[in-house]
Amino acid sequence: MTVSTLIVVGIIFGVILVSGEGEDITGFISLGLMLTFTSMVIGIFATALQKLLQEAIDIKSVNDLIV
């Protein structure tokens, strides 16, 4: 599953559980929010690593041309 899929599933999960009336569903809601937050953090971390790796590859290419 991709990160965006996990985020959408977490949001849908939260909306469904919020619609429950008169029940103690705070645990389920917090679980959905934790899954959504975790997916977003992993996605942001992967994007940052991808950009750093691309910059390192670009710098290496430039240095190979200089020598």
Buried (B, 14 or more C-beta within 10 A) or exposed (E): EEBEEBBBBBBEBBEEBEEEEEEEBEEBBEBBBEBBEBBBEEBEEEEEEEEEEEEEEEEEEEEEEEE
